[in-house]
Amino acid sequence: MHKRFGTVVATASAAALTGGLLTLAAAPSSAASSRYADDFNGDGFRDHAVSAPGTEVGGHGAAGAVVITYGSAGGLQSAKTQVVTQSSSGVPGASEKDDYFGAVTAAGDYNSDGFADLAVGAPHEDTTAGLGSGENSGAVTVLWGGSGGLSGGTALEIPALDYPAGFGKVLTGGDFDGDGRHDLAVGQSQDNYVFFYRGGTAKTSQLGGRNGFEVTSMTKSSTGIESLASSDVNGDGTDDLVIGGDNNDTKDYFKQALYLSPLEPARRTYAGDVSHGATAAVADVDGDGYADIVTGHPRDPRSWMPGTSLGGNVTLTYGTSSGRDASRPPVTITQDTAGIPGASEAEDGFGSAVALDDIDGDGRADLAVGAPAESI
């Protein structure tokens, strides 16, 4: 049976830890199992990872941290919280100013030992070893799960590029080759390349091997890959990938590109673009067995024009066996849409964060939307 895998992504400011858009559900206790991609101690309950990239560590501003709260039959255990930084025992590197360790995270059982692990991006890390090293080259560290929770870590090998920059800016996990193991997709600030680290059986810097490709379907992004999201859109048992980029010249986001079976060159299929957006989430919204795609577009260029009141939007594109469902038009929602609280106002940032999960237990994914600049 093909297991569904997910990512855990959250952000926080330097001043305070702010929970991300996540929905966490308890499950009956069991032996170590990869039933959940975010069960780090294998007790059968989902755990909660919150990013805090602006955290000061050892006097180093914005060195970054990740905060883990472990789940139980009664929900999250506030007394069982773990803070991981690059100063933690066994974690590679060192806490340095403006590394932004924890800027993004992606959970999954990357070494197939039955315990979920956590990939952590530090996009401003300076690295000095390897072909992809340099100032602000970035880094990705995998924190390994076990019966005691997350402990230690391994820095992934950085790909050899002419201009490495911001490696680990965006991450997402999924089974991208259909072999039942968690794989990891990594994007960077420079160039439109996505790199894959196959799930393996050991704690190595390459996991089970590396593969990657350039997103040639997307017009050159001025800031590299801006967003990654994954799930099985066409229902073939292999997770698919949605990739977004940014155009700073027009303050707009390119339409996000959908790739089916992205890890295998022989099977990789560009299935067209979905809607514009800086953020994306993929899950089955209508319960038809195909994952649907939501993109968040908080920076609609019209919202920057004097006299306008557009404060961002989210758009739903339905999935089908061929990828996108061309027979059903996309649905766009703003804060001016009937039934949506608030009102669209300039620079609200509605859609800055989007997350899909089944909150009410009806078998269909529900949508949470962030609007960080909303005035209350």
C-alpha positions in Angstrom: 0.0 0.0 0.0 1.4 3.4 -1.0 1.9 5.5 2.1 1.2 9.2 2.0 4.0 11.4 3.1 3.9 15.1 4.1 6.1 18.0 5.0 6.2 20.0 8.2 6.9 23.7 7.4 6.6 26.6 9.8 8.2 30.0 10.4 8.9 32.2 13.4 10.3 35.7 14.1 13.4 36.6 16.0 11.4 38.0 18.8 9.1 35.0 19.4 8.3 31.5 18.3 5.2 31.5 16.1 3.5 28.3 15.2 3.2 27.4 11.5 0.1 26.3 9.6 0.0 22.7 10.7 -2.7 20.3 11.7 -1.6 17.5 13.9 -3.7 14.4 14.7 -3.2 11.8 17.4 -3.2 8.1 16.6 -3.2 4.9 18.6 0.2 4.0 20.1 2.2 1.5 18.2 5.8 0.2 17.7 8.2 2.3 15.6 6.5 2.9 12.3 6.7 5.4 9.4 2.9 5.7 9.4 3.4 9.4 10.0 6.1 11.4 8.3 6.4 13.5 11.5 6.5 10.9 14.2 10.1 11.5 15.3 10.1 9.1 18.3 8.1 6.3 16.7 5.4 6.2 19.4 2.5 6.4 16.9 1.7 10.0 17.6 2.5 13.0 15.3 4.9 15.5 16.6 5.0 19.3 15.9 8.1 21.1 14.4 8.2 24.9 14.5 10.9 26.9 12.7 12.6 29.8 14.4 15.2 31.0 12.0 15.5 34.4 13.6 16.5 33.0 17.0 19.7 34.3 18.6 22.0 31.5 19.7 25.2 32.2 21.7 25.1 35.9 20.9 24.7 35.2 17.2 21.6 37.0 15.8 19.4 34.9 13.5 21.6 31.8 13.9 18.3 29.9 14.0 16.6 27.0 15.7 13.9 24.4 15.4 11.5 23.6 18.2 10.0 20.2 18.5 6.9 19.4 20.7 6.1 15.7 21.0 2.6 14.3 20.6 0.7 11.9 22.9 -2.8 10.4 23.3 -3.8 13.7 25.0 -2.3 15.9 22.2 0.9 17.9 22.2 3.0 17.7 25.4 4.0 21.2 26.3 6.4 19.8 28.9 8.2 17.6 26.3 9.8 20.2 24.1 13.2 20.1 22.3 15.1 23.0 20.9 17.7 22.1 18.2 20.3 24.5 16.9 23.7 24.1 15.2 25.2 24.3 18.7 23.3 21.1 19.7 25.3 17.9 20.3 25.8 16.0 17.1 24.4 18.7 14.7 26.9 19.7 12.0 28.2 23.2 11.6 28.1 26.0 14.2 25.6 28.6 15.2 26.6 31.8 13.3 25.0 35.2 12.7 22.4 35.2 9.9 22.6 31.4 9.1 18.8 31.2 9.4 19.0 27.5 10.5 15.4 26.3 10.5 14.2 28.6 7.8 12.3 25.6 6.3 11.9 22.0 7.4 10.6 18.8 5.8 9.9 15.7 7.7 10.1 12.1 6.5 11.8 8.7 7.3 14.8 9.3 5.0 16.8 6.3 6.2 13.8 3.8 6.4 14.4 2.9 10.0 10.8 3.4 11.2 11.4 6.8 12.8 10.7 10.1 11.1 13.6 12.4 10.5 13.6 16.2 9.9 15.5 18.0 7.1 16.3 21.5 8.1 17.4 24.3 5.7 19.9 27.0 6.6 20.0 29.0 3.3 22.5 31.6 4.5 25.1 29.1 5.9 28.7 29.7 4.7 30.3 26.4 3.8 34.0 25.9 3.2 34.2 22.3 1.9 33.0 20.7 -1.3 32.4 21.9 -4.8 29.2 23.7 -3.9 30.8 25.7 -1.0 31.0 29.4 -0.6 29.6 32.4 1.2 25.8 32.1 1.7 25.9 28.8 -0.2 23.4 27.3 2.2 23.1 23.9 3.8 20.6 21.2 4.6 20.9 19.1 7.7 18.9 15.9 8.4 18.2 15.5 12.1 17.7 11.7 12.7 14.7 10.3 14.6 14.9 7.6 17.2 13.1 6.2 20.2 14.3 9.2 22.2 13.2 11.7 19.5 15.5 13.7 17.2 19.2 13.5 17.9 22.4 14.2 15.9 22.4 15.0 12.2 24.1 14.8 8.9 24.8 17.7 6.5 23.7 16.8 2.9 26.3 17.0 0.2 25.8 20.3 -1.7 25.6 19.9 -5.5 28.5 21.2 -7.6 27.3 24.4 -9.2 29.1 27.4 -10.7 27.2 29.8 -8.5 26.0 28.0 -5.3 23.6 30.2 -3.3 20.8 29.6 -0.8 20.9 25.8 -1.0 18.1 24.6 1.2 15.9 27.7 0.7 12.9 25.5 0.1 12.4 21.8 0.9 9.6 19.2 0.5 9.5 15.5 1.1 7.6 12.8 -0.8 8.0 9.4 -2.5 9.1 10.8 -5.9 10.1 7.4 -7.4 7.3 5.2 -6.1 9.5 2.8 -4.1 7.8 3.4 -0.8 10.6 5.4 0.7 10.8 9.0 1.7 12.8 11.2 -0.7 13.7 14.9 -0.3 13.5 17.7 -2.9 15.7 20.8 -2.3 15.6 24.2 -4.1 18.1 27.1 -3.9 18.2 30.8 -4.5 20.5 30.7 -7.6 19.1 29.1 -10.8 16.0 27.0 -11.3 17.4 23.7 -10.2 15.6 21.1 -8.0 17.8 18.5 -6.4 16.5 15.1 -5.1 18.0 13.0 -2.4 16.6 9.4 -2.5 15.5 7.8 0.6 18.0 5.1 1.7 18.9 2.8 4.5 21.8 4.7 6.1 22.6 8.1 7.7 24.7 9.4 4.8 25.3 12.8 3.3 23.8 11.7 0.0 21.0 9.5 1.5 20.4 7.0 -1.2 22.0 9.1 -4.0 21.3 12.4 -5.7 19.5 13.4 -8.9 18.3 16.8 -10.1 17.0 18.8 -13.0 16.5 22.3 -14.2 12.9 23.6 -14.3 13.0 24.7 -17.9 9.3 25.0 -18.1 9.4 28.0 -15.8 10.6 31.4 -17.1 13.9 32.3 -15.5 13.2 33.1 -11.9 15.1 36.1 -10.5 15.4 34.4 -7.1 15.7 30.7 -8.0 13.1 28.3 -6.7 10.6 30.0 -4.4 8.3 27.2 -3.4 8.0 23.4 -3.5 5.0 21.2 -2.7 4.2 17.6 -3.3 1.6 14.8 -3.2 0.2 12.3 -5.6 -1.8 14.4 -8.0 -2.6 11.8 -10.6 -3.1 8.8 -8.3 -0.3 6.6 -9.8 1.4 5.9 -6.5 4.3 8.3 -7.0 4.4 11.8 -5.5 4.4 14.7 -8.0 6.0 18.1 -7.5 4.7 21.7 -7.8 7.5 24.3 -8.3 7.2 28.1 -8.1 9.5 31.0 -8.9 9.5 34.8 -8.5 10.0 37.8 -10.8 11.3 40.7 -8.8 11.0 43.1 -11.7 7.2 42.9 -11.8 6.7 42.0 -8.1 4.8 39.0 -9.4 5.1 35.3 -9.1 5.3 33.0 -12.1 2.7 30.3 -12.5 3.7 27.2 -10.6 4.8 24.3 -12.7 3.5 20.7 -12.1 5.8 17.8 -12.8 4.6 14.2 -12.6 7.1 11.5 -11.3 9.8 14.2 -11.1 12.7 12.0 -9.8 12.9 9.6 -12.8 14.0 11.3 -16.1 12.3 8.6 -18.1 9.0 9.1 -16.4 9.3 12.8 -15.6 6.4 14.7 -17.2 5.8 18.4 -17.3 2.1 18.5 -16.8 1.6 22.3 -17.3 1.3 25.3 -15.1 -1.2 25.9 -12.4 -1.9 29.3 -10.9 0.5 32.1 -9.8 1.7 31.9 -6.3 4.6 32.3 -3.8 3.3 29.3 -1.7 1.7 26.0 -2.5 0.1 23.0 -0.8 -1.1 19.7 -2.4 -3.8 17.4 -1.0 -7.2 15.9 -1.9 -9.7 18.6 -1.3 -12.8 17.0 -2.9 -12.2 13.4 -1.9 -12.0 12.0 -5.4 -8.7 10.2 -4.9 -6.6 12.8 -6.7 -4.6 15.5 -4.9 -5.5 19.1 -5.7 -3.2 22.1 -5.8 -3.6 25.3 -3.8 -1.3 28.2 -4.6 -1.1 31.4 -2.4 -0.5 34.7 -4.2 0.0 37.3 -1.5 1.8 39.8 -3.7 -0.7 40.3 -6.5 1.0 43.2 -8.4 -2.3 45.0 -8.6 -2.3 45.3 -4.8 0.7 47.6 -4.9 -1.1 50.1 -7.1 -2.5 53.3 -5.4 -6.2 53.1 -4.9 -6.5 49.3 -5.1 -7.7 47.1 -2.2 -6.4 43.7 -3.4 -4.5 42.0 -0.5 -3.7 38.6 -2.0 -5.5 35.4 -3.0 -5.4 31.7 -3.1 -6.3 29.5 -6.1 -7.4 25.9 -6.1 -6.6 23.7 -9.2 -8.2 20.3 -9.2 -6.2 17.1 -9.9 -7.1 14.2 -12.1 -5.4 11.1 -13.6 -3.6 13.3 -16.2 -2.5 15.9 -13.7 -4.6 19.0 -13.9 -8.3 18.7 -14.4 -8.9 20.8 -17.5 -12.7 20.2 -17.3 -13.0 22.1 -14.0 -11.9 25.8 -13.9 -9.7 26.9 -11.0 -11.3 28.5 -8.0 -9.8 31.8 -6.7 -10.6 33.0 -3.2 -9.8 36.4 -1.6 -11.0 38.0 1.6 -13.7 39.6 -0.5 -15.1 36.1 -1.3 -18.5 35.4 0.3 -18.0 33.7 3.6 -14.4 34.6 4.1 -13.6 36.7 7.2 -12.2 40.2 6.8 -11.7 42.2 3.7 -9.0 42.5 1.0 -6.8 45.4 1.8 -3.5 46.5 0.2 -0.5 44.4 1.3 -2.4 42.1 3.7 -0.4 39.2 2.3 -3.4 36.9 2.2 -1.9 33.6 0.9 1.6 34.1 2.3 1.3 30.7 3.8 -1.1 27.9 2.9 -1.5 24.4 4.4 -3.9 21.5 3.6 -5.0 18.8 6.0 -8.2 17.1 7.1 -9.1 19.3 10.1 -12.7 18.1 10.6 -12.1 14.4 9.8 -14.5 14.1 6.8 -11.9 12.6 4.5 -11.3 15.8 2.6 -8.4 18.2 3.0 -9.2 21.7 4.5 -7.3 24.8 3.8 -5.6 27.2 6.3 -4.4 30.5 4.9 -2.0 33.0 6.5 -2.3 36.8 6.1 0.7 38.1 8.2 0.2 41.8 7.4 -3.5 41.9 8.2 -4.5 44.7 10.6 -6.8 43.5 13.4 
